[in-house]
Amino acid sequence: MTRILLACGIAAGPWFLGVALIQGLTREPFDFTRNAISQLSLGELGWIQVISFVITACLAIAGSIGLRQALHGAPGGTWAPPLVAVFGASFLVSSVFSADPGAGFPEASDQAAVLSTTGAVHMAGATVGFLSLCAAFVVMGRYFAARGERGWAIASRLVPVGVLAGFAASSATVLAFTAGAGLGFIWLAVVSVRVRATVNA
């Protein structure tokens, strides 16, 4: 069961990014250079992204349970799983509170001068979620260090820097934000694969 739950954590990122990529390439006038993935929850086909948010949340939360079982009693085992669970829960927030339209999507929407309440909650949820994920990676660094896996420990502490750098650069280009989020998802999958390999089949 632990391996199955960890597999859910592995699948969370590929699922979210894959669904977003397909939508972004097929839904006009969405443009990855101008629009955030969250905006795909708007418009007539927005329900697809809403469902993707919910499934991503369930996969990440299931993965956090797998981490809790796999890391029980190990360094990092106390805080890493709940931090990943918070990350997962943030996607449930995103499924209920949509991002604001703008930058030509959906249709010819202009960026609103003032952030709406719904948009603000969406942004706050995403911020808390990814900060929690970054904190989980730092904590996982302790787990890998205790196992003598120095490379993994260093990477787990450096990836959050890349994620946060992407978010910081989002004011210049939305692609930076997308890249930062993608890096977080990819490392969650990689870490889950590594932990799963230590669990007996």
Biotite code that builds the C-alpha atoms (Angstrom):
import biotite.structure as struc

atoms = struc.array([
    struc.Atom([0.000, 0.000, 0.000], chain_id="A", res_id=1, res_name="MET", atom_name="CA", element="C"),
    struc.Atom([2.865, 2.378, 0.778], chain_id="A", res_id=2, res_name="THR", atom_name="CA", element="C"),
    struc.Atom([4.303, 1.838, -2.686], chain_id="A", res_id=3, res_name="ARG", atom_name="CA", element="C"),
    struc.Atom([0.893, 2.474, -4.259], chain_id="A", res_id=4, res_name="ILE", atom_name="CA", element="C"),
    struc.Atom([0.491, 5.724, -2.312], chain_id="A", res_id=5, res_name="LEU", atom_name="CA", element="C"),
    struc.Atom([3.984, 6.852, -3.287], chain_id="A", res_id=6, res_name="LEU", atom_name="CA", element="C"),
    struc.Atom([3.135, 6.067, -6.911], chain_id="A", res_id=7, res_name="ALA", atom_name="CA", element="C"),
    struc.Atom([0.306, 8.581, -6.568], chain_id="A", res_id=8, res_name="CYS", atom_name="CA", element="C"),
    struc.Atom([2.846, 11.174, -5.481], chain_id="A", res_id=9, res_name="GLY", atom_name="CA", element="C"),
    struc.Atom([4.959, 10.307, -8.505], chain_id="A", res_id=10, res_name="ILE", atom_name="CA", element="C"),
    struc.Atom([1.972, 10.737, -10.824], chain_id="A", res_id=11, res_name="ALA", atom_name="CA", element="C"),
    struc.Atom([0.794, 14.106, -9.458], chain_id="A", res_id=12, res_name="ALA", atom_name="CA", element="C"),
    struc.Atom([3.267, 16.229, -11.420], chain_id="A", res_id=13, res_name="GLY", atom_name="CA", element="C"),
    struc.Atom([3.144, 14.397, -14.764], chain_id="A", res_id=14, res_name="PRO", atom_name="CA", element="C"),
    struc.Atom([-0.657, 14.392, -14.590], chain_id="A", res_id=15, res_name="TRP", atom_name="CA", element="C"),
    struc.Atom([-0.956, 18.113, -13.859], chain_id="A", res_id=16, res_name="PHE", atom_name="CA", element="C"),
    struc.Atom([1.700, 19.197, -16.361], chain_id="A", res_id=17, res_name="LEU", atom_name="CA", element="C"),
    struc.Atom([0.498, 16.802, -19.054], chain_id="A", res_id=18, res_name="GLY", atom_name="CA", element="C"),
    struc.Atom([-3.133, 17.930, -18.872], chain_id="A", res_id=19, res_name="VAL", atom_name="CA", element="C"),
    struc.Atom([-2.031, 21.571, -18.830], chain_id="A", res_id=20, res_name="ALA", atom_name="CA", element="C"),
    struc.Atom([0.237, 21.074, -21.848], chain_id="A", res_id=21, res_name="LEU", atom_name="CA", element="C"),
    struc.Atom([-2.515, 19.449, -23.905], chain_id="A", res_id=22, res_name="ILE", atom_name="CA", element="C"),
    struc.Atom([-4.977, 22.182, -23.027], chain_id="A", res_id=23, res_name="GLN", atom_name="CA", element="C"),
    struc.Atom([-2.502, 24.979, -23.560], chain_id="A", res_id=24, res_name="GLY", atom_name="CA", element="C"),
    struc.Atom([-1.708, 23.736, -27.065], chain_id="A", res_id=25, res_name="LEU", atom_name="CA", element="C"),
    struc.Atom([-5.334, 23.193, -28.072], chain_id="A", res_id=26, res_name="THR", atom_name="CA", element="C"),
    struc.Atom([-7.332, 25.947, -26.390], chain_id="A", res_id=27, res_name="ARG", atom_name="CA", element="C"),
    struc.Atom([-7.248, 29.231, -28.260], chain_id="A", res_id=28, res_name="GLU", atom_name="CA", element="C"),
    struc.Atom([-6.180, 31.917, -27.530], chain_id="A", res_id=29, res_name="PRO", atom_name="CA", element="C"),
    struc.Atom([-4.146, 30.487, -24.611], chain_id="A", res_id=30, res_name="PHE", atom_name="CA", element="C"),
    struc.Atom([-0.449, 31.265, -24.865], chain_id="A", res_id=31, res_name="ASP", atom_name="CA", element="C"),
    struc.Atom([2.130, 29.867, -22.439], chain_id="A", res_id=32, res_name="PHE", atom_name="CA", element="C"),
    struc.Atom([4.231, 33.006, -22.878], chain_id="A", res_id=33, res_name="THR", atom_name="CA", element="C"),
    struc.Atom([1.389, 35.214, -21.637], chain_id="A", res_id=34, res_name="ARG", atom_name="CA", element="C"),
    struc.Atom([-1.009, 33.072, -19.629], chain_id="A", res_id=35, res_name="ASN", atom_name="CA", element="C"),
    struc.Atom([-0.734, 31.104, -16.399], chain_id="A", res_id=36, res_name="ALA", atom_name="CA", element="C"),
    struc.Atom([-1.826, 27.464, -16.314], chain_id="A", res_id=37, res_name="ILE", atom_name="CA", element="C"),
    struc.Atom([-4.413, 28.330, -13.662], chain_id="A", res_id=38, res_name="SER", atom_name="CA", element="C"),
    struc.Atom([-6.298, 30.444, -16.196], chain_id="A", res_id=39, res_name="GLN", atom_name="CA", element="C"),
    struc.Atom([-7.228, 27.253, -18.026], chain_id="A", res_id=40, res_name="LEU", atom_name="CA", element="C"),
    struc.Atom([-9.961, 26.830, -15.387], chain_id="A", res_id=41, res_name="SER", atom_name="CA", element="C"),
    struc.Atom([-11.803, 29.729, -17.064], chain_id="A", res_id=42, res_name="LEU", atom_name="CA", element="C"),
    struc.Atom([-14.131, 29.603, -20.045], chain_id="A", res_id=43, res_name="GLY", atom_name="CA", element="C"),
    struc.Atom([-16.429, 26.901, -21.379], chain_id="A", res_id=44, res_name="GLU", atom_name="CA", element="C"),
    struc.Atom([-13.834, 24.153, -21.053], chain_id="A", res_id=45, res_name="LEU", atom_name="CA", element="C"),
    struc.Atom([-12.577, 25.364, -17.693], chain_id="A", res_id=46, res_name="GLY", atom_name="CA", element="C"),
    struc.Atom([-14.128, 22.336, -16.006], chain_id="A", res_id=47, res_name="TRP", atom_name="CA", element="C"),
    struc.Atom([-11.285, 20.220, -17.426], chain_id="A", res_id=48, res_name="ILE", atom_name="CA", element="C"),
    struc.Atom([-8.703, 22.179, -15.469], chain_id="A", res_id=49, res_name="GLN", atom_name="CA", element="C"),
    struc.Atom([-10.902, 22.210, -12.367], chain_id="A", res_id=50, res_name="VAL", atom_name="CA", element="C"),
    struc.Atom([-11.043, 18.397, -12.473], chain_id="A", res_id=51, res_name="ILE", atom_name="CA", element="C"),
    struc.Atom([-7.282, 18.339, -13.041], chain_id="A", res_id=52, res_name="SER", atom_name="CA", element="C"),
    struc.Atom([-6.808, 20.454, -9.906], chain_id="A", res_id=53, res_name="PHE", atom_name="CA", element="C"),
    struc.Atom([-8.901, 18.007, -7.865], chain_id="A", res_id=54, res_name="VAL", atom_name="CA", element="C"),
    struc.Atom([-7.124, 14.916, -9.207], chain_id="A", res_id=55, res_name="ILE", atom_name="CA", element="C"),
    struc.Atom([-3.724, 16.532, -8.640], chain_id="A", res_id=56, res_name="THR", atom_name="CA", element="C"),
    struc.Atom([-4.738, 17.328, -5.058], chain_id="A", res_id=57, res_name="ALA", atom_name="CA", element="C"),
    struc.Atom([-5.833, 13.743, -4.414], chain_id="A", res_id=58, res_name="CYS", atom_name="CA", element="C"),
    struc.Atom([-2.640, 12.305, -5.912], chain_id="A", res_id=59, res_name="LEU", atom_name="CA", element="C"),
    struc.Atom([-0.371, 14.642, -3.926], chain_id="A", res_id=60, res_name="ALA", atom_name="CA", element="C"),
    struc.Atom([-2.214, 14.019, -0.656], chain_id="A", res_id=61, res_name="ILE", atom_name="CA", element="C"),
    struc.Atom([-2.096, 10.261, -1.246], chain_id="A", res_id=62, res_name="ALA", atom_name="CA", element="C"),
    struc.Atom([1.624, 10.629, -1.933], chain_id="A", res_id=63, res_name="GLY", atom_name="CA", element="C"),
    struc.Atom([2.060, 12.481, 1.361], chain_id="A", res_id=64, res_name="SER", atom_name="CA", element="C"),
    struc.Atom([0.448, 9.553, 3.189], chain_id="A", res_id=65, res_name="ILE", atom_name="CA", element="C"),
    struc.Atom([2.871, 7.214, 1.450], chain_id="A", res_id=66, res_name="GLY", atom_name="CA", element="C"),
    struc.Atom([5.761, 9.420, 2.546], chain_id="A", res_id=67, res_name="LEU", atom_name="CA", element="C"),
    struc.Atom([4.507, 9.366, 6.121], chain_id="A", res_id=68, res_name="ARG", atom_name="CA", element="C"),
    struc.Atom([4.470, 5.585, 6.112], chain_id="A", res_id=69, res_name="GLN", atom_name="CA", element="C"),
    struc.Atom([7.834, 5.244, 4.359], chain_id="A", res_id=70, res_name="ALA", atom_name="CA", element="C"),
    struc.Atom([9.628, 7.857, 6.495], chain_id="A", res_id=71, res_name="LEU", atom_name="CA", element="C"),
    struc.Atom([8.134, 6.885, 9.851], chain_id="A", res_id=72, res_name="HIS", atom_name="CA", element="C"),
    struc.Atom([10.798, 7.340, 12.509], chain_id="A", res_id=73, res_name="GLY", atom_name="CA", element="C"),
    struc.Atom([13.375, 8.668, 10.023], chain_id="A", res_id=74, res_name="ALA", atom_name="CA", element="C"),
    struc.Atom([14.851, 12.188, 9.957], chain_id="A", res_id=75, res_name="PRO", atom_name="CA", element="C"),
    struc.Atom([12.425, 14.420, 8.090], chain_id="A", res_id=76, res_name="GLY", atom_name="CA", element="C"),
    struc.Atom([9.595, 11.955, 8.533], chain_id="A", res_id=77, res_name="GLY", atom_name="CA", element="C"),
    struc.Atom([7.673, 14.225, 10.897], chain_id="A", res_id=78, res_name="THR", atom_name="CA", element="C"),
    struc.Atom([7.396, 17.350, 8.769], chain_id="A", res_id=79, res_name="TRP", atom_name="CA", element="C"),
    struc.Atom([7.902, 16.416, 5.117], chain_id="A", res_id=80, res_name="ALA", atom_name="CA", element="C"),
    struc.Atom([4.635, 14.442, 4.692], chain_id="A", res_id=81, res_name="PRO", atom_name="CA", element="C"),
    struc.Atom([2.278, 17.094, 6.155], chain_id="A", res_id=82, res_name="PRO", atom_name="CA", element="C"),
    struc.Atom([4.022, 19.808, 4.136], chain_id="A", res_id=83, res_name="LEU", atom_name="CA", element="C"),
    struc.Atom([3.391, 17.821, 0.955], chain_id="A", res_id=84, res_name="VAL", atom_name="CA", element="C"),
    struc.Atom([-0.219, 17.345, 2.105], chain_id="A", res_id=85, res_name="ALA", atom_name="CA", element="C"),
    struc.Atom([-0.601, 21.131, 2.404], chain_id="A", res_id=86, res_name="VAL", atom_name="CA", element="C"),
    struc.Atom([0.757, 21.417, -1.127], chain_id="A", res_id=87, res_name="PHE", atom_name="CA", element="C"),
    struc.Atom([-1.875, 18.949, -2.291], chain_id="A", res_id=88, res_name="GLY", atom_name="CA", element="C"),
    struc.Atom([-4.654, 20.733, -0.429], chain_id="A", res_id=89, res_name="ALA", atom_name="CA", element="C"),
    struc.Atom([-3.734, 23.996, -2.138], chain_id="A", res_id=90, res_name="SER", atom_name="CA", element="C"),
    struc.Atom([-4.988, 22.495, -5.403], chain_id="A", res_id=91, res_name="PHE", atom_name="CA", element="C"),
    struc.Atom([-8.377, 21.925, -3.838], chain_id="A", res_id=92, res_name="LEU", atom_name="CA", element="C"),
    struc.Atom([-8.401, 25.650, -3.074], chain_id="A", res_id=93, res_name="VAL", atom_name="CA", element="C"),
    struc.Atom([-7.484, 26.340, -6.701], chain_id="A", res_id=94, res_name="SER", atom_name="CA", element="C"),
    struc.Atom([-10.350, 24.142, -7.891], chain_id="A", res_id=95, res_name="SER", atom_name="CA", element="C"),
    struc.Atom([-12.859, 26.261, -5.967], chain_id="A", res_id=96, res_name="VAL", atom_name="CA", element="C"),
    struc.Atom([-11.321, 29.724, -6.350], chain_id="A", res_id=97, res_name="PHE", atom_name="CA", element="C"),
    struc.Atom([-10.337, 30.397, -9.948], chain_id="A", res_id=98, res_name="SER", atom_name="CA", element="C"),
    struc.Atom([-7.615, 32.696, -11.214], chain_id="A", res_id=99, res_name="ALA", atom_name="CA", element="C"),
    struc.Atom([-8.577, 36.029, -12.750], chain_id="A", res_id=100, res_name="ASP", atom_name="CA", element="C"),
    struc.Atom([-8.867, 36.332, -16.536], chain_id="A", res_id=101, res_name="PRO", atom_name="CA", element="C"),
    struc.Atom([-6.320, 38.434, -18.389], chain_id="A", res_id=102, res_name="GLY", atom_name="CA", element="C"),
    struc.Atom([-3.621, 38.640, -21.041], chain_id="A", res_id=103, res_name="ALA", atom_name="CA", element="C"),
    struc.Atom([-6.143, 37.702, -23.711], chain_id="A", res_id=104, res_name="GLY", atom_name="CA", element="C"),
    struc.Atom([-7.574, 34.588, -22.054], chain_id="A", res_id=105, res_name="PHE", atom_name="CA", element="C"),
    struc.Atom([-10.304, 33.545, -22.097], chain_id="A", res_id=106, res_name="PRO", atom_name="CA", element="C"),
    struc.Atom([-11.257, 35.231, -25.363], chain_id="A", res_id=107, res_name="GLU", atom_name="CA", element="C"),
    struc.Atom([-10.036, 38.845, -25.412], chain_id="A", res_id=108, res_name="ALA", atom_name="CA", element="C"),
    struc.Atom([-9.865, 39.453, -21.672], chain_id="A", res_id=109, res_name="SER", atom_name="CA", element="C"),
    struc.Atom([-7.701, 42.276, -20.389], chain_id="A", res_id=110, res_name="ASP", atom_name="CA", element="C"),
    struc.Atom([-5.866, 42.051, -17.080], chain_id="A", res_id=111, res_name="GLN", atom_name="CA", element="C"),
    struc.Atom([-8.067, 43.454, -14.307], chain_id="A", res_id=112, res_name="ALA", atom_name="CA", element="C"),
    struc.Atom([-6.716, 46.564, -12.608], chain_id="A", res_id=113, res_name="ALA", atom_name="CA", element="C"),
    struc.Atom([-7.610, 45.166, -9.181], chain_id="A", res_id=114, res_name="VAL", atom_name="CA", element="C"),
    struc.Atom([-7.206, 41.560, -8.085], chain_id="A", res_id=115, res_name="LEU", atom_name="CA", element="C"),
    struc.Atom([-10.607, 39.996, -7.359], chain_id="A", res_id=116, res_name="SER", atom_name="CA", element="C"),
    struc.Atom([-11.336, 38.245, -4.073], chain_id="A", res_id=117, res_name="THR", atom_name="CA", element="C"),
    struc.Atom([-11.508, 34.897, -5.847], chain_id="A", res_id=118, res_name="THR", atom_name="CA", element="C"),
    struc.Atom([-8.256, 35.584, -7.657], chain_id="A", res_id=119, res_name="GLY", atom_name="CA", element="C"),
    struc.Atom([-6.588, 36.679, -4.419], chain_id="A", res_id=120, res_name="ALA", atom_name="CA", element="C"),
    struc.Atom([-7.609, 33.470, -2.623], chain_id="A", res_id=121, res_name="VAL", atom_name="CA", element="C"),
    struc.Atom([-6.383, 31.427, -5.587], chain_id="A", res_id=122, res_name="HIS", atom_name="CA", element="C"),
    struc.Atom([-3.028, 33.191, -5.538], chain_id="A", res_id=123, res_name="MET", atom_name="CA", element="C"),
    struc.Atom([-2.698, 32.905, -1.764], chain_id="A", res_id=124, res_name="ALA", atom_name="CA", element="C"),
    struc.Atom([-3.490, 29.188, -1.886], chain_id="A", res_id=125, res_name="GLY", atom_name="CA", element="C"),
    struc.Atom([-0.897, 28.590, -4.601], chain_id="A", res_id=126, res_name="ALA", atom_name="CA", element="C"),
    struc.Atom([1.699, 30.599, -2.682], chain_id="A", res_id=127, res_name="THR", atom_name="CA", element="C"),
    struc.Atom([1.158, 28.652, 0.530], chain_id="A", res_id=128, res_name="VAL", atom_name="CA", element="C"),
    struc.Atom([1.144, 25.379, -1.399], chain_id="A", res_id=129, res_name="GLY", atom_name="CA", element="C"),
    struc.Atom([4.424, 25.864, -3.208], chain_id="A", res_id=130, res_name="PHE", atom_name="CA", element="C"),
    struc.Atom([6.143, 27.351, -0.154], chain_id="A", res_id=131, res_name="LEU", atom_name="CA", element="C"),
    struc.Atom([5.089, 24.216, 1.733], chain_id="A", res_id=132, res_name="SER", atom_name="CA", element="C"),
    struc.Atom([6.471, 22.032, -1.056], chain_id="A", res_id=133, res_name="LEU", atom_name="CA", element="C"),
    struc.Atom([9.779, 23.905, -0.962], chain_id="A", res_id=134, res_name="CYS", atom_name="CA", element="C"),
    struc.Atom([9.927, 23.456, 2.808], chain_id="A", res_id=135, res_name="ALA", atom_name="CA", element="C"),
    struc.Atom([9.213, 19.737, 2.355], chain_id="A", res_id=136, res_name="ALA", atom_name="CA", element="C"),
    struc.Atom([12.179, 19.435, -0.006], chain_id="A", res_id=137, res_name="PHE", atom_name="CA", element="C"),
    struc.Atom([14.475, 21.138, 2.501], chain_id="A", res_id=138, res_name="VAL", atom_name="CA", element="C"),
    struc.Atom([13.282, 18.733, 5.192], chain_id="A", res_id=139, res_name="VAL", atom_name="CA", element="C"),
    struc.Atom([13.810, 15.805, 2.822], chain_id="A", res_id=140, res_name="MET", atom_name="CA", element="C"),
    struc.Atom([17.399, 16.971, 2.572], chain_id="A", res_id=141, res_name="GLY", atom_name="CA", element="C"),
    struc.Atom([17.793, 15.842, 6.195], chain_id="A", res_id=142, res_name="ARG", atom_name="CA", element="C"),
    struc.Atom([16.419, 12.418, 5.307], chain_id="A", res_id=143, res_name="TYR", atom_name="CA", element="C"),
    struc.Atom([18.857, 11.922, 2.449], chain_id="A", res_id=144, res_name="PHE", atom_name="CA", element="C"),
    struc.Atom([21.784, 13.306, 4.451], chain_id="A", res_id=145, res_name="ALA", atom_name="CA", element="C"),
    struc.Atom([21.084, 10.838, 7.256], chain_id="A", res_id=146, res_name="ALA", atom_name="CA", element="C"),
    struc.Atom([21.205, 8.032, 4.688], chain_id="A", res_id=147, res_name="ARG", atom_name="CA", element="C"),
    struc.Atom([24.564, 9.253, 3.411], chain_id="A", res_id=148, res_name="GLY", atom_name="CA", element="C"),
    struc.Atom([23.072, 10.254, 0.058], chain_id="A", res_id=149, res_name="GLU", atom_name="CA", element="C"),
    struc.Atom([24.831, 13.588, -0.173], chain_id="A", res_id=150, res_name="ARG", atom_name="CA", element="C"),
    struc.Atom([23.914, 14.318, -3.791], chain_id="A", res_id=151, res_name="GLY", atom_name="CA", element="C"),
    struc.Atom([20.234, 13.832, -3.103], chain_id="A", res_id=152, res_name="TRP", atom_name="CA", element="C"),
    struc.Atom([20.483, 15.961, 0.039], chain_id="A", res_id=153, res_name="ALA", atom_name="CA", element="C"),
    struc.Atom([22.133, 18.823, -1.822], chain_id="A", res_id=154, res_name="ILE", atom_name="CA", element="C"),
    struc.Atom([19.663, 18.652, -4.704], chain_id="A", res_id=155, res_name="ALA", atom_name="CA", element="C"),
    struc.Atom([16.703, 18.683, -2.310], chain_id="A", res_id=156, res_name="SER", atom_name="CA", element="C"),
    struc.Atom([18.034, 21.893, -0.800], chain_id="A", res_id=157, res_name="ARG", atom_name="CA", element="C"),
    struc.Atom([18.831, 23.548, -4.134], chain_id="A", res_id=158, res_name="LEU", atom_name="CA", element="C"),
    struc.Atom([15.583, 22.780, -5.973], chain_id="A", res_id=159, res_name="VAL", atom_name="CA", element="C"),
    struc.Atom([13.561, 25.136, -3.720], chain_id="A", res_id=160, res_name="PRO", atom_name="CA", element="C"),
    struc.Atom([15.929, 27.931, -4.739], chain_id="A", res_id=161, res_name="VAL", atom_name="CA", element="C"),
    struc.Atom([15.067, 27.265, -8.381], chain_id="A", res_id=162, res_name="GLY", atom_name="CA", element="C"),
    struc.Atom([11.342, 27.133, -7.649], chain_id="A", res_id=163, res_name="VAL", atom_name="CA", element="C"),
    struc.Atom([11.405, 30.416, -5.733], chain_id="A", res_id=164, res_name="LEU", atom_name="CA", element="C"),
    struc.Atom([13.614, 32.055, -8.362], chain_id="A", res_id=165, res_name="ALA", atom_name="CA", element="C"),
    struc.Atom([11.018, 31.182, -10.986], chain_id="A", res_id=166, res_name="GLY", atom_name="CA", element="C"),
    struc.Atom([8.279, 32.725, -8.894], chain_id="A", res_id=167, res_name="PHE", atom_name="CA", element="C"),
    struc.Atom([10.353, 35.849, -8.256], chain_id="A", res_id=168, res_name="ALA", atom_name="CA", element="C"),
    struc.Atom([10.914, 36.282, -11.993], chain_id="A", res_id=169, res_name="ALA", atom_name="CA", element="C"),
    struc.Atom([7.219, 35.862, -12.800], chain_id="A", res_id=170, res_name="SER", atom_name="CA", element="C"),
    struc.Atom([6.778, 39.636, -12.863], chain_id="A", res_id=171, res_name="SER", atom_name="CA", element="C"),
    struc.Atom([8.995, 39.677, -15.950], chain_id="A", res_id=172, res_name="ALA", atom_name="CA", element="C"),
    struc.Atom([7.512, 36.633, -17.693], chain_id="A", res_id=173, res_name="THR", atom_name="CA", element="C"),
    struc.Atom([4.838, 34.113, -16.761], chain_id="A", res_id=174, res_name="VAL", atom_name="CA", element="C"),
    struc.Atom([7.042, 31.396, -18.250], chain_id="A", res_id=175, res_name="LEU", atom_name="CA", element="C"),
    struc.Atom([9.355, 31.783, -15.253], chain_id="A", res_id=176, res_name="ALA", atom_name="CA", element="C"),
    struc.Atom([6.485, 30.998, -12.893], chain_id="A", res_id=177, res_name="PHE", atom_name="CA", element="C"),
    struc.Atom([5.471, 27.988, -14.988], chain_id="A", res_id=178, res_name="THR", atom_name="CA", element="C"),
    struc.Atom([9.059, 26.743, -15.026], chain_id="A", res_id=179, res_name="ALA", atom_name="CA", element="C"),
    struc.Atom([9.368, 27.138, -11.249], chain_id="A", res_id=180, res_name="GLY", atom_name="CA", element="C"),
    struc.Atom([6.129, 25.260, -10.630], chain_id="A", res_id=181, res_name="ALA", atom_name="CA", element="C"),
    struc.Atom([7.162, 22.562, -13.112], chain_id="A", res_id=182, res_name="GLY", atom_name="CA", element="C"),
    struc.Atom([10.488, 22.118, -11.337], chain_id="A", res_id=183, res_name="LEU", atom_name="CA", element="C"),
    struc.Atom([8.665, 21.618, -8.039], chain_id="A", res_id=184, res_name="GLY", atom_name="CA", element="C"),
    struc.Atom([6.379, 19.001, -9.543], chain_id="A", res_id=185, res_name="PHE", atom_name="CA", element="C"),
    struc.Atom([9.247, 17.163, -11.214], chain_id="A", res_id=186, res_name="ILE", atom_name="CA", element="C"),
    struc.Atom([11.313, 17.016, -8.034], chain_id="A", res_id=187, res_name="TRP", atom_name="CA", element="C"),
    struc.Atom([8.311, 15.757, -6.043], chain_id="A", res_id=188, res_name="LEU", atom_name="CA", element="C"),
    struc.Atom([8.053, 12.900, -8.546], chain_id="A", res_id=189, res_name="ALA", atom_name="CA", element="C"),
    struc.Atom([11.801, 12.210, -8.425], chain_id="A", res_id=190, res_name="VAL", atom_name="CA", element="C"),
    struc.Atom([11.924, 12.222, -4.615], chain_id="A", res_id=191, res_name="VAL", atom_name="CA", element="C"),
    struc.Atom([8.882, 9.949, -4.450], chain_id="A", res_id=192, res_name="SER", atom_name="CA", element="C"),
    struc.Atom([10.559, 7.531, -6.868], chain_id="A", res_id=193, res_name="VAL", atom_name="CA", element="C"),
    struc.Atom([13.673, 7.500, -4.703], chain_id="A", res_id=194, res_name="ARG", atom_name="CA", element="C"),
    struc.Atom([11.780, 6.904, -1.476], chain_id="A", res_id=195, res_name="VAL", atom_name="CA", element="C"),
    struc.Atom([9.622, 4.240, -3.136], chain_id="A", res_id=196, res_name="ARG", atom_name="CA", element="C"),
    struc.Atom([12.781, 2.369, -4.146], chain_id="A", res_id=197, res_name="ALA", atom_name="CA", element="C"),
    struc.Atom([13.649, 1.960, -0.475], chain_id="A", res_id=198, res_name="THR", atom_name="CA", element="C"),
    struc.Atom([10.290, 0.369, 0.376], chain_id="A", res_id=199, res_name="VAL", atom_name="CA", element="C"),
    struc.Atom([10.099, -3.400, 0.124], chain_id="A", res_id=200, res_name="ASN", atom_name="CA", element="C"),
    struc.Atom([7.722, -4.607, -2.562], chain_id="A", res_id=201, res_name="ALA", atom_name="CA", element="C"),
])
